[in-house]
Amino acid sequence: MKVGDAIAAIMKREGIGILTGYPVNHLIEHAAAIDIRPVMVRQERIGLHMADAISRVTSGRTLGAFCMQHGPGAENAYGGVAQCFGESVPVLVMPMGYPRRLAHVPPNFNSTVQMRGIAKSTEAVMAAAEVPNIMRRAFARLKNGRGGPVVVEIPTDMFAEGMPENWDYTPAVRTRAAPDPVDVRRAAAMLVGAKRPVIYAGTGVHWARAWPQLRALAELLAAPVTTSLGGKSSFPEDHPLSLGSGGLAMPKPVRHFLDAADVILGIGCSFTETSFGVKMPAQGKPGGPRFIHATLDPDHLDKDVRCDVGLVGDAALVLEDLLAELRGQVKEARDAQAVSREIAAIRDPWLAEWAAKRDSNDAPLNPYRVLRDLWRTVDPDNTIITHDAGSPRDQLSPFWVSRTPLSYLGWGKTTQLGYGLGLAMGAKLAAPDKLCINVWGDAAIGFTGMDFETAVRERIPILSILLNNFSMAIELKIMALSTEKYRTTDISGDYAAMARAFGGHGERVETPDQIIPAIQRGIRATQEGKPALVEFITSKETQVSRQ
């Protein structure tokens, strides 16, 4: 058996059934030989985004894997690896490397060296006998602790090397960690004594599949719940205790309750300070909140928020331990009526303020009207939707009501344009029975739109919702002079025609009466196995729900 055969066999033993990538990487052939499906993309970043979504939608139970060629392929993939790193998503990244004799000769791009700062670990295969050890270390890092990409570089001259005759491989273990009981008791006492507790749920709730435990804790304490963008859909947003998701844009109750909180429990989150996330209330002021920080990664403790109690462990185990401790002190669930009435008293006027945009009959279309009709047309509980960077994110996330786990793939610590297309495609591969949707703008499609052809060619029937205002609208305010003189924010294209040219379903919508029928036609196309792109001609809407 050759090294390439062994690596593919190990991937299969670890449950990998899909390998996204872009030629030339010899691993593609070795994987195909044992029925690991290769999915070839038009550019490397999309392949990483697809692998990213496979890991997300399965909560890491099935890991996404990506490979690319040495040199320019690895260089082009760098941004996609960085996106996985920023969002803490476990993805196996296997670049082909230059022959060992040239691996460290400039200007050759060495992925092991160059990707070290954006990966959980990097390692090169330099000897056939070490393949089982290298792959075991890679999968152990992917399965345990905080997520992130793991890079295994395979020099091109290694693939044909013979493996030792009696080599063997046992899949890496998957473990979970629980917090110190002393800290659990301290956190429970703080929550019991809190007058206005708030729960802030992050992506770690999804990785741990801790959705029932999160709901049980909120209901026991009558504590309102908000989520990060990555944590969106971890708590049902039609629940009376839901505040909605907090990012750059957010529902009004999020800011109101966070600022009034006396204790904030962050569960499965990093509390990373970012321009695209909700800002935590200032600390150190009289009456300011105390923080309980429950995270899988101890490096996140006291990073951007000073915590009063730290709980290190898997989100499900943390919540189970907290519930066990609290149930000895809180004999029955607290009455949530007062809290839910306060939430409604803030939310209802906020929704009324936005009604004119969401109900608009104008043409060009208001994007808020398009997204309102989209939610009303699909079955949200059997849909996986994701935003793109910029306006689509800020227009979608505050108003889209996610009711079931992993029905929304949120992101935002790093905001590369075009990320949503690959996420929707990967989600469809991981959950073929779901309607998988990406919402993007005409700036984002300029980055990754060619890979709509990948969706057609690889038979991945997603629904792509494009909001086209022929402008980089979010930048208009900061590029006013250059736009006036040189039209720097103007962009254009007939993207529905592009979709049809690729063999997909494509149509352009310009009037409000056609929004829902066009979405319905797009859904039918996906049900028939054809990717659909529905392009809505919208106004240059720049207002978002910042609080």
Secondary structure, 3 states (H helix, E strand, C coil): CEHHHHHHHHHHHCCCCEEEEECCCCHHHHHHHCCCEEEECCCHHHHHHHHHHHHHHCCCCCCEEEEECCCHHHHHHHHHHHHHHHCCCCEEEEEEECCHHHCCCCCCCCHHHHCHHHCCEEEECCCHHHHHHHHHHHHHHHHCCCCCCEEEEEECCCCCCECCCCCCCCCCCCCCCCCCHHHHHHHHHHHHHCCCEEEEECCHHHHHCCHHHHHHHHHHHCCCEEECCCCCCCCCCCCCCEEEECECCCCHHHHHHHHHCCEEEEECCCCCCCCCECCCCCCCCCCCCEEEEEECCHHHCCCCCCCCEEEECCHHHHHHHHHHHHHCCCCCCCCCHHHHHHHHHHHHHHHHHHHHHHCCCCCCECHHHHHHHHHHHCCHHHEEEECCCCHHHHHHCCCCCCCCCCCEECCCCCCCCCHHHHHHHHHHHHCCCCEEEEEEECCCHHHHHHHHHHHHHCCCCCEEEEEECCECHHHHHHCHHHHHHHCCCECCCCHHHHHHHCCCEEEEECCHHHHHHHHHHHHHHHHCCCCEEEEEEECCCCCCCCC
